[in-house]
Amino acid sequence: MEIFYVVLIMWQHIHEDTDMNATEAIGMGLHSRGISEEDITMEMVPGTFYNPGGVSYWKPDPEETADIVEELFGEKMPEVL
């Protein structure tokens, strides 16, 4: 299945859980045309759940995330303040 349609189908299922609107999802789908599923790599940002004040977040581990970025793109992540 062409990745364009995969992006739109994914958005249809998660649109209530994201701040991405339909126009942005369609733009993302159009931008991804010509990319095959074999060209896509998925990684989960390493980290832990963080729950300040009863609001749940994912708190990335900066060092482990930098290692993944370097592995995927062959370059180090810039320092974050």
N, C-alpha and C positions, 0 to 999 in steps of 0.2 A: 504494500500500500504506500502510495506517495506520502512523504513526511508532511506535506501541506495539510492533508486530510487528517493525519494523526494528531497534529497540533490542534486543529479545530475540534476534533472529537474529544481530546483531552480537556480543552477549555470548556466544552459543553458540560462535562461531568464535574469540573471543579470550579466553575465560575462563581459559585457562592462562597468559596473559600479563598478567593484571590482578589487583589485590587486591580487586576487586569480586565479592561473592558473588551467588548467584542471587537472594536476597531483595532486595538493593540494585538489581540489574538490573531486576527486576520492578517495584520501586518507581519507578525512573527511567522505565520504560516507561509505567506508569500515570500518572505525573505529566505525561508528554508527550502524553497523549491529547488530541486536538483540535488539535494543532499539525500543520500541513501541511508537506510538504517544502519548499514555496516560502517558508515562514517561517524556515527554518534557514539560517544563514550559517556557513561553516566557514573558519577561518583557522589557519595553522600559526604557532606561536609562533616568532619569529625567534631564531636563536642558532647555536651550534656544538656539535659533539660534544666531550665532556669525558671524559677517561679517567684519573682519579686511581687509582693502585694497581691498574690493570688492570680496573677496574669502569667500564662505559660509562654515561654520563648525557648528557642534553641540557641544555646550559647556556644559558638564555634570555638574550637581549640586553635589558637593562632599558629602555633608551631606545626601541628599536624596538617592544618589546612595549607600552610605555605609549602610543606613537603609534597602534597598532592598537586598543587599548582605547578611546582617545579617539575614534577614527574610528567604531567600532562602537556605542559607548554615549553618545557626545556629552559625556563628562566625563573629567576627568583621573584617572589612577590615583593612589591615595595613595602617599606616599613609603614605601619599604620600608627598614627598617634594615639 
